[in-house]
Amino acid sequence: MLKNIIKYSSYLLFIIVIVFLLTINVKGKREDNLLLYQDTKSKSTAVGTPFESSGSTSRFALTEAIVEDSTFMLNTERAGFASPDVTNYKGKYFSIFTPGVSFVGVPFYLLGKQFGIPQISTYFSTILFAVVNLFLIANISRKLGSGLYMSILCGLLFLFATNALSYAFTFTQHHASTSLILVGILYTMKPRTLLNNIIFGISYGIGLLMDIPNGIIMFPLVFYILAKQFNVHNTGSKLKLSLKLNFIGLLIGIIPLVGIFGWYNYETAQSYTTLAQFLGRSNDFTNKLQVEVSSEVEKKGLSLPFKTRGQLEGFYIFIISDQRSIFVYSPIIILGIAGLAFAYKNKQLRGKSKLLIAVTMTNLLIYTMFGDPTGSWAFGPRYLIPATAVLSITIGLAIQKYTKKAWFIPLFIILTTYSVGINVMGATTTSQVPPKVEAVNLPNPIPHTYLYNWQLMTEDKLNSSIFYNAYANKYMNSINYTALYTFTILLLISLFYTATYFENKKENL
């Protein structure tokens, strides 16, 4: 009894620590004892604010419209705020994004409204998804043979040593999509029961509501599950193919959510299948050229923005380039790739490793073909956050393989310190780093890499953390705050790395 109390108290304490470490870096400021950005008068879209990205503003505008006006349509003020990620279709404005993130934000907005902090509470939903991702990674890592502390270490490295950290403080789809993809992986690895199929179907359906590409990324999981639903019986002279009845669980999970999606599309675009992304952006509030609704879209429906001709450039941007490369922003993932290779070589883990490889490669392939693989103004390869999460799962396998090598600990320290330092800097300044093509053509050119974040922190003294701006700035400057935060994260990671050493030693006795 006492042992269980200590165990669950430890879990609770760990969750509190993680939530605290994330919450203090929520973007915001305080002036005259009032928190900014909680009402229409302080919706600044300046760098370092919660609304610096239209990816967040457009989704927040929809959440606000649902709560305040009971509609999916945006009035002129909200549409201007959401621009350029807003569509004008038949005289009505609505968000260009799928509605899943905004739907999730509604109860958080309602709760925060009671305390005068609707923006903070709405964005807090993303932090919860980030924490859930840590534990989902740990859960799947355990299934691959990692110990308890090792699996949690994998989750910590994803959350604090990749660009996923910066996007924990936005109101975007990245962490929610990652959660649903990880749930899909977890329930693909489980036996094919009716309940497991329903849960997978739900995760797939909600994934579509969050972002359409999630459905493509999860296709390998769907194919795997479908293959498991069929039984082949050799009766000697004939082969009989039978379908398991629990297949219906997938439909039970998916259909209601697809129905909700269709209803939303009909309310906005007067069509169950027309998506706002394919209606184009309105230029009513910008100087950009308006993207018109083409007759091809009207007649044929979806026209996916995947072009194979741009794939080489996409690979360059994600793998090699200094502006969005996963190895430049999160080199700790090198260990995840090594761990995934070890899993594939292990006959017992090969099946599971194939699922992880398939999801990772699908994520990479579809976005190398994307019209703008840089993700426009972004911090690191934001489109690869799901793949980064999958690769984080197998970091523990690489650590277990190499931990006794004399060269490994120094390498781990270097990779972890660099990865955490870079991504903390992005989290405490801005996630809006321009792609190279735009950075060099600005009237006053700025860096197109994380050097821009360093410039903001050192030269402009910018810090986006609400905790720093409201309290800590009285005692330290932005550089010292970022360094202290980085040191705290590295200390936490070191504690779990040390715990894994004793955990492995105990298992080997």
FIMI-583373 format. One record per residue (C-alpha): residue in one letter; x, y, z. Coordinates in steps of 0.02 Angstrom, whole numbers, padded with zeros to 5 digits, always signed. Layout:
residues N
AXYZ ...
END
This chain:
residues 509
M+00000+00000+00000 L+00136+00123+00051 K+00238+00074-00101 N+00092+00116-00217 I+00063+00282-00130 I+00246+00329-00156 K+00239+00270-00336 Y+00086+00369-00386 S+00140+00520-00286 S+00303+00518-00384 Y+00207+00513-00548 L+00098+00659-00491 L+00249+00760-00437 F+00334+00729-00604 I+00179+00787-00700 I+00169+00944-00593 V+00352+00984-00626 I+00332+00961-00815 V+00172+01065-00822 F+00256+01201-00718 L+00409+01205-00830 L+00298+01226-00981 T+00172+01346-00905 I+00302+01475-00852 N+00353+01493-01034 V+00179+01531-01099 K+00195+01687-01204 G+00128+01846-01126 K+00157+02009-01035 R+00085+02108-00890 E+00059+02294-00885 D-00015+02391-00739 N-00053+02225-00653 L-00159+02170-00801 L-00118+02021-00911 L-00113+02068-01095 Y-00191+01977-01243 Q-00346+01925-01146 D-00464+02043-01237 T-00489+02123-01407 K-00395+02280-01356 S-00228+02191-01336 K-00224+02067-01479 S-00051+02116-01536 T+00027+02008-01672 A+00203+02072-01634 V+00350+01953-01621 G+00355+01863-01454 T+00168+01877-01421 P+00044+01731-01416 F-00029+01795-01580 E+00135+01813-01677 S+00082+01674-01796 S-00075+01674-01904 G-00076+01486-01878 S-00127+01524-01699 T-00233+01679-01730 S-00345+01599-01859 R-00383+01451-01747 F-00407+01563-01595 A-00525+01675-01694 L-00634+01524-01733 T-00637+01469-01551 E-00685+01645-01500 A-00821+01654-01633 I-00895+01488-01575 V-00902+01544-01392 E-00946+01727-01413 D-01058+01724-01567 S-01111+01540-01582 T-01052+01533-01761 F-00912+01464-01868 M-00905+01626-01967 L-00784+01766-01925 N-00842+01945-01918 T-00736+02077-02003 E-00633+02112-01847 R-00593+01929-01816 A-00560+01897-02000 G-00433+02039-02002 F-00354+01967-01846 A-00346+01792-01926 S-00275+01855-02090 P-00194+01793-02198 D-00258+01621-02146 V-00438+01665-02180 T-00555+01626-02326 N-00686+01739-02402 Y-00815+01628-02485 K-00980+01695-02547 G-00962+01849-02437 K-00925+01752-02278 Y-00760+01740-02185 F-00699+01583-02098 S-00535+01503-02046 I-00434+01418-02181 F-00386+01279-02061 T-00480+01121-02014 P-00579+01153-01853 G-00511+01019-01735 V-00390+01130-01636 S-00522+01266-01619 F-00653+01140-01561 V-00536+01076-01426 G-00502+01254-01371 V-00686+01293-01338 P-00702+01218-01161 F-00533+01292-01114 Y-00589+01463-01176 L-00751+01450-01078 L-00657+01403-00920 G-00528+01541-00940 K-00663+01669-00975 Q-00728+01643-00798 F-00559+01702-00731 G-00522+01835-00862 I-00386+01733-00950 P-00471+01655-01103 Q-00314+01665-01213 I-00199+01585-01084 S-00320+01445-01044 T-00356+01410-01228 Y-00170+01395-01268 F-00150+01285-01115 S-00238+01148-01214 T-00081+01133-01321 I+00027+01113-01166 L-00083+00969-01109 F-00060+00884-01278 A+00128+00910-01260 V+00127+00825-01089 V+00019+00683-01158 N+00147+00660-01297 L+00285+00636-01169 F+00190+00492-01089 L+00134+00416-01254 I+00316+00411-01311 A+00363+00332-01145 N+00223+00203-01161 I+00273+00150-01337 S+00457+00150-01289 R+00416+00029-01148 K+00337-00087-01275 L+00502-00090-01367 G+00595-00144-01211 S+00652+00018-01129 G+00648+00029-00940 L+00532+00149-00849 Y+00659+00289-00826 M+00732+00264-00998 S+00561+00278-01079 I+00521+00439-00985 L+00692+00506-01037 C+00640+00477-01218 G+00483+00582-01189 L+00584+00720-01103 L+00705+00730-01248 F+00562+00748-01372 L+00479+00884-01270 F+00631+00988-01224 A+00767+00944-01351 T+00668+00966-01513 N+00572+01108-01592 A+00414+01030-01518 L+00453+01140-01366 S+00423+01302-01462 Y+00257+01239-01528 A+00195+01193-01354 F+00161+01379-01333 T+00059+01403-01490 F-00122+01366-01532 T-00082+01254-01679 Q-00108+01074-01732 H+00068+01005-01709 H+00056+00931-01534 A-00125+00876-01553 S-00085+00790-01718 T+00066+00706-01639 S-00041+00642-01494 L-00166+00563-01613 I-00032+00484-01722 L+00053+00411-01567 V-00114+00344-01504 G-00138+00267-01675 I+00032+00183-01665 L-00001+00122-01489 Y-00168+00043-01535 T-00101-00029-01695 M+00025-00126-01590 K-00115-00196-01481 P-00220-00351-01522 R-00359-00322-01646 T-00510-00315-01533 L-00670-00218-01561 L-00624-00088-01429 N-00448-00064-01497 N-00517-00039-01672 I-00643+00089-01608 I-00506+00186-01519 F-00397+00184-01674 G-00545+00242-01779 I-00577+00385-01659 S-00395+00439-01662 Y-00395+00434-01852 G-00557+00533-01864 I-00502+00667-01741 G-00335+00672-01831 L-00425+00724-01991 L-00514+00861-01895 M-00346+00925-01831 D-00256+00923-01999 I-00291+00830-02161 P-00112+00764-02185 N-00132+00666-02023 G-00243+00546-02119 I-00105+00517-02246 I+00030+00497-02113 M-00077+00364-02028 F-00111+00267-02189 P+00025+00137-02151 L-00062+00101-01987 V-00229+00082-02075 F-00155-00041-02201 Y-00075-00142-02061 I-00239-00152-01964 L-00337-00200-02119 A-00213-00338-02157 K-00238-00405-01980 Q-00427-00407-02005 F-00419-00543-02136 N-00391-00728-02103 V-00331-00847-02238 H-00379-01031-02216 N-00298-01167-02320 T-00423-01310-02337 G-00311-01412-02451 S-00390-01379-02619 K-00451-01202-02584 L-00399-01044-02495 K-00536-00960-02395 L-00528-00777-02350 S-00629-00715-02202 L-00651-00543-02125 K-00656-00522-01936 L-00818-00446-01874 N-00726-00324-01759 F-00675-00232-01918 I-00835-00133-01890 G-00750-00049-01742 L-00647+00057-01862 L-00806+00122-01943 I-00889+00152-01775 G-00742+00261-01725 I-00716+00356-01888 I-00890+00388-01958 P-00960+00504-01822 L-00805+00614-01832 V-00808+00620-02021 G-00991+00669-02002 I-00942+00814-01887 F-00811+00867-02014 G-00939+00862-02155 W-01062+00964-02052 Y-00930+01097-02020 N-00885+01104-02205 Y-01068+01122-02252 E-01094+01263-02127 T-00945+01358-02196 A-00928+01313-02381 Q-01104+01244-02415 S-01026+01077-02462 Y-00993+00923-02357 T-00830+00888-02448 T-00758+01060-02487 L-00615+01110-02373 A-00569+01289-02335 Q-00386+01255-02380 F-00438+01229-02561 L-00541+01389-02572 G-00388+01499-02556 R-00342+01643-02441 S-00430+01809-02443 N-00325+01964-02479 D-00456+02082-02405 F-00341+02122-02260 T-00170+02106-02344 N-00076+02166-02495 K-00048+01989-02555 L-00124+01925-02717 Q-00289+01841-02685 V-00297+01655-02717 E-00457+01630-02815 V-00568+01478-02811 S-00525+01388-02972 S-00655+01300-03079 E-00548+01143-03061 V-00573+01144-02873 E-00758+01179-02890 K-00780+01033-03010 K-00659+00904-02943 G-00650+00946-02759 L-00483+00912-02677 S-00319+00954-02763 L-00180+00903-02646 P-00029+01021-02638 F+00099+00882-02660 K+00221+00904-02805 T+00354+00773-02838 R+00462+00897-02934 G+00500+00991-02774 Q+00545+00836-02676 L+00734+00853-02690 E+00724+01029-02622 G+00611+00966-02484 F+00738+00834-02432 Y+00875+00965-02434 I+00773+01081-02322 F+00729+00946-02195 I+00892+00849-02192 I+01037+00965-02237 S+00990+01148-02239 D+01029+01264-02094 Q+00856+01344-02099 R+00744+01192-02063 S+00852+01036-02048 I+00802+00914-01912 F+00986+00881-01879 V+01025+01066-01857 Y+00882+01098-01737 S+00870+00928-01651 P+01029+00825-01675 I+00979+00717-01526 I+00866+00629-01654 I+01023+00546-01724 L+01011+00428-01575 G+00830+00392-01619 I+00878+00341-01795 A+01015+00228-01725 G+00891+00153-01602 L+00764+00122-01740 A+00898+00029-01839 F+00933-00081-01688 A+00747-00116-01669 Y+00736-00169-01851 K+00882-00290-01831 N+00797-00369-01680 K+00679-00504-01744 Q+00561-00481-01596 L+00546-00294-01628 R+00552-00294-01817 G+00365-00288-01842 K+00344-00139-01726 S+00496-00052-01798 K+00421-00066-01973 L+00268+00030-01913 L+00379+00168-01842 I+00483+00176-02001 A+00327+00182-02110 V+00249+00326-02012 T+00414+00423-02006 M+00448+00403-02192 T+00269+00446-02240 N+00279+00606-02137 L+00444+00650-02221 L+00390+00605-02397 I+00226+00701-02402 Y+00305+00860-02337 T+00456+00852-02452 M+00326+00866-02590 F+00233+01007-02502 G+00222+01174-02590 D+00322+01260-02453 P+00419+01132-02349 T+00500+01271-02248 G+00333+01298-02161 S+00348+01484-02200 W+00396+01580-02043 A+00433+01440-01921 F+00559+01371-01797 G+00641+01214-01862 P+00550+01080-01963 R+00378+01103-01888 Y+00300+00984-02014 L+00410+00843-01949 I+00360+00855-01766 P+00262+00690-01778 A+00413+00604-01857 T+00524+00679-01722 A+00409+00605-01590 V+00417+00433-01672 L+00607+00439-01681 S+00615+00493-01498 I+00533+00328-01452 T+00689+00230-01498 I+00819+00346-01420 G+00818+00231-01268 L+00871+00082-01374 A+01025+00177-01433 I+01068+00228-01256 Q+01053+00049-01196 K+01163-00009-01340 Y+01302+00118-01319 T+01294+00175-01138 K+01447+00071-01089 K+01553+00144-01230 A+01680+00272-01169 W+01637+00393-01308 F+01449+00387-01287 I+01421+00493-01131 P+01520+00643-01199 L+01424+00627-01363 F+01257+00618-01271 I+01302+00772-01168 I+01350+00871-01323 L+01195+00822-01423 T+01077+00851-01277 T+01152+01017-01222 Y+01151+01086-01399 S+00974+01024-01436 V+00901+01088-01273 G+00992+01254-01284 I+00936+01292-01461 N+00755+01245-01431 V+00739+01334-01264 M+00803+01490-01352 G+00665+01470-01481 A+00535+01442-01346 T+00582+01598-01248 T+00589+01715-01398 T+00490+01670-01555 S+00441+01527-01668 Q+00430+01648-01814 V+00597+01631-01905 P+00588+01676-02090 P+00637+01557-02229 K+00797+01607-02317 V+00711+01671-02474 E+00614+01797-02371 A+00747+01839-02241 V+00874+01900-02369 N+00746+02005-02462 L+00677+02100-02313 P+00712+02289-02311 N+00821+02252-02159 P+00882+02073-02184 I+00881+01960-02032 P+00953+01784-02001 H+00852+01639-02071 T+00909+01519-01933 Y+00902+01513-01743 L+01032+01652-01747 Y+00880+01764-01765 N+00819+01702-01595 W+00991+01737-01523 Q+00986+01911-01597 L+00816+01947-01522 M+00872+01885-01352 T+01041+01975-01346 E+01017+02133-01448 D+00830+02169-01432 K+00817+02096-01256 L+00659+02003-01307 N+00587+01867-01198 S+00413+01800-01232 S+00390+01707-01066 I+00245+01773-00963 F+00334+01721-00804 Y+00490+01816-00854 N+00397+01972-00911 A+00285+01977-00758 Y+00408+01928-00621 A+00581+01863-00663 N+00639+02015-00763 K+00658+02108-00598 Y+00798+01991-00547 M+00886+01937-00708 N+00904+01980-00892 S+00835+01876-01035 I+00999+01785-01068 N+01016+01730-00886 Y+00834+01674-00880 T+00855+01569-01037 A+01018+01496-00970 L+00937+01453-00803 Y+00789+01371-00890 T+00907+01271-01000 F+01010+01216-00850 T+00851+01159-00760 I+00798+01053-00908 L+00972+00978-00925 L+00973+00938-00739 L+00806+00848-00755 I+00869+00749-00905 S+01030+00707-00810 L+00930+00640-00663 F+00832+00522-00775 Y+00988+00470-00870 T+01071+00427-00704 A+00914+00334-00649 T+00921+00231-00809 Y+01100+00180-00768 F+01048+00107-00600 E+00890+00035-00676 N+00992-00061-00806 K+01120-00114-00677 K+00981-00185-00568 E+00905-00281-00714 N+01075-00356-00757 L+01104-00425-00582 
END
